[in-house]
């Protein structure tokens, strides 16, 4: 049996399991349960769950890889049978990020649905340069250390985002030469 340590996907699957680095249980949702959890979280945050917000969230959750506002606008437009402006989708996505329903992959200007909208963690993404897959992991120890370092430097970290680019296990572990 080979040692799985070099495979970042192994660690991502380990961290995404129900027991997270923050030592609490997550309830990962999918499908209709994810939409219900997102609606409940948004309403708990004091926001309305409108038909447009529902359509945007469902379109986002349906994407297997990070999706841009334009990708989502196209999906929602196809569903509604009329063009949807990307700037409207951007405003909704910004709300979803603020309320922890979605996470933004900064380097790709794209978004992924948060499969556990009731839990707050900083963003750590493993992004495959070959296939575009972005795996989100939670490690409160790592992001806590980043927040502490920022604080010691006199900086108030609002939302640490860590993105590691490379190749996922399915695409091969060798990085492209620089």
C-alpha positions as CSV (number, residue, x, y, z in Angstrom):
1,X,0.0,0.0,0.0
2,X,1.3,3.4,-0.9
3,X,1.6,6.3,1.5
4,X,-1.3,8.7,0.8
5,X,0.6,11.7,2.4
6,X,1.8,13.2,-0.9
7,X,-1.7,13.2,-2.3
8,X,-3.4,16.5,-1.3
9,X,-6.8,15.1,-2.3
10,X,-6.3,12.5,0.5
11,X,-5.9,15.3,3.0
12,X,-8.8,17.3,1.5
13,X,-11.1,14.3,1.8
14,X,-10.0,13.8,5.3
15,X,-10.7,17.4,6.3
16,X,-14.0,17.6,4.5
17,X,-15.2,14.5,6.4
18,X,-17.7,15.2,9.2
19,X,-14.9,15.8,11.8
20,X,-13.2,19.0,10.8
21,X,-9.9,20.6,12.0
22,X,-12.0,22.9,14.3
23,X,-13.0,19.8,16.3
24,X,-16.7,20.1,15.6
25,X,-19.1,18.2,13.4
26,X,-20.2,19.5,10.1
27,X,-23.4,18.6,8.4
28,X,-22.6,18.6,4.7
29,X,-25.7,19.0,2.5
30,X,-26.4,18.3,-1.1
31,X,-29.3,18.7,-3.5
32,X,-32.5,19.9,-2.1
33,X,-31.2,19.7,1.5
34,X,-28.4,22.1,0.6
35,X,-30.8,24.6,-0.9
36,X,-33.0,24.3,2.3
37,X,-29.9,24.8,4.5
38,X,-28.8,27.8,2.5
39,X,-32.3,29.3,2.6
40,X,-32.4,28.8,6.4
41,X,-29.0,30.3,6.9
42,X,-29.8,33.4,4.7
43,X,-33.1,34.0,6.6
44,X,-31.3,33.5,9.9
45,X,-28.9,36.3,8.8
46,X,-32.0,38.5,8.3
47,X,-32.0,38.4,4.5
48,X,-34.9,37.4,2.2
49,X,-34.7,34.2,0.2
50,X,-36.2,35.4,-3.2
51,X,-36.9,33.4,-6.3
52,X,-33.8,35.0,-8.0
53,X,-31.6,34.2,-5.0
54,X,-32.9,30.6,-5.0
55,X,-32.2,30.3,-8.8
56,X,-28.7,31.7,-8.4
57,X,-27.9,29.4,-5.5
58,X,-29.3,26.3,-7.3
59,X,-27.2,27.2,-10.4
60,X,-24.1,27.7,-8.3
61,X,-24.6,24.4,-6.4
62,X,-25.1,22.5,-9.7
63,X,-21.6,23.4,-11.0
64,X,-19.0,20.8,-10.2
65,X,-16.2,23.3,-10.5
66,X,-15.9,27.0,-9.5
67,X,-18.3,29.0,-11.6
68,X,-18.1,32.7,-12.6
69,X,-21.0,35.1,-12.3
70,X,-21.3,34.8,-16.1
71,X,-21.5,31.0,-15.9
72,X,-24.3,31.3,-13.3
73,X,-26.1,34.1,-15.2
74,X,-26.1,31.9,-18.3
75,X,-27.5,28.9,-16.3
76,X,-30.2,31.0,-14.6
77,X,-31.1,32.7,-17.9
78,X,-31.5,29.3,-19.5
79,X,-33.7,28.1,-16.7
80,X,-35.9,31.3,-16.7
81,X,-36.0,31.6,-20.5
82,X,-34.7,35.2,-20.4
83,X,-31.3,36.9,-20.2
84,X,-30.0,37.5,-16.6
85,X,-27.5,40.3,-16.1
86,X,-24.2,39.2,-14.6
87,X,-24.1,42.3,-12.4
88,X,-27.3,41.1,-10.7
89,X,-25.7,37.7,-10.1
90,X,-22.5,39.4,-8.7
91,X,-24.6,41.2,-6.1
92,X,-26.3,38.0,-5.0
93,X,-22.9,36.1,-5.0
94,X,-21.4,38.9,-2.8
95,X,-24.4,38.4,-0.4
96,X,-23.9,34.7,-0.4
97,X,-20.2,35.1,0.4
98,X,-21.0,37.5,3.3
99,X,-23.6,35.1,4.7
100,X,-21.4,32.0,4.2
101,X,-23.5,30.3,1.5
102,X,-20.7,30.5,-1.0
103,X,-17.0,30.8,-1.1
104,X,-15.0,32.9,-3.6
105,X,-12.0,31.4,-5.3
106,X,-10.1,34.7,-5.5
107,X,-7.5,33.7,-8.2
108,X,-10.2,32.5,-10.6
109,X,-12.9,35.1,-9.8
110,X,-15.2,32.2,-9.4
111,X,-17.5,30.8,-6.7
112,X,-18.4,27.5,-5.1
113,X,-21.5,26.7,-3.0
114,X,-20.7,26.1,0.7
115,X,-21.9,22.6,1.5
116,X,-22.2,23.4,5.2
117,X,-23.6,26.9,5.3
118,X,-24.2,27.0,9.0
119,X,-20.5,26.7,9.9
120,X,-18.0,29.5,9.5
121,X,-14.4,28.8,8.5
122,X,-11.8,30.7,6.6
123,X,-11.2,29.6,3.0
124,X,-8.5,27.2,2.0
125,X,-8.6,25.9,-1.6
126,X,-6.6,23.4,-3.4
127,X,-6.9,24.3,-7.1
128,X,-5.9,22.0,-9.9
129,X,-4.2,24.0,-12.7
130,X,-4.9,21.1,-15.2
131,X,-8.7,20.4,-14.7
132,X,-9.8,23.5,-12.7
133,X,-11.2,21.5,-9.7
134,X,-11.1,23.4,-6.5
135,X,-11.3,21.5,-3.3
136,X,-12.2,23.4,-0.1
137,X,-10.6,22.3,3.1
138,X,-11.1,23.6,6.7
139,X,-8.1,23.9,9.0
140,X,-8.8,26.3,11.8
141,X,-5.3,25.8,13.2
142,X,-3.7,27.0,9.9
143,X,-6.0,29.9,9.4
144,X,-5.8,30.8,13.1
145,X,-2.0,31.0,12.8
146,X,-2.5,33.3,9.8
147,X,-4.9,35.5,11.8
148,X,-2.4,35.6,14.7
149,X,0.5,36.5,12.5
150,X,-1.6,39.3,10.9
151,X,-2.6,40.6,14.4
152,X,1.0,40.6,15.6
153,X,1.9,42.7,12.5
154,X,-0.9,45.2,13.5
155,X,-3.2,44.0,10.7
156,X,-6.9,43.1,11.3
157,X,-7.5,40.1,9.2
158,X,-11.2,40.0,8.1
159,X,-11.2,36.9,5.9
160,X,-8.1,34.9,5.3
161,X,-8.1,33.2,2.0
162,X,-5.4,30.6,1.2
163,X,-5.2,29.1,-2.3
164,X,-2.7,26.4,-3.2
165,X,-2.3,25.8,-6.9
166,X,-1.0,22.6,-8.4
167,X,-2.3,19.3,-9.7
168,X,-5.0,17.1,-8.1
169,X,-4.4,13.4,-7.7
170,X,-6.5,12.6,-10.8
171,X,-4.4,14.9,-13.0
172,X,-1.0,13.8,-11.7
173,X,1.1,15.0,-8.8
174,X,3.9,16.6,-10.9
175,X,3.8,20.3,-11.1
176,X,4.4,22.0,-14.5
177,X,7.9,23.3,-14.8
178,X,8.1,27.1,-14.2
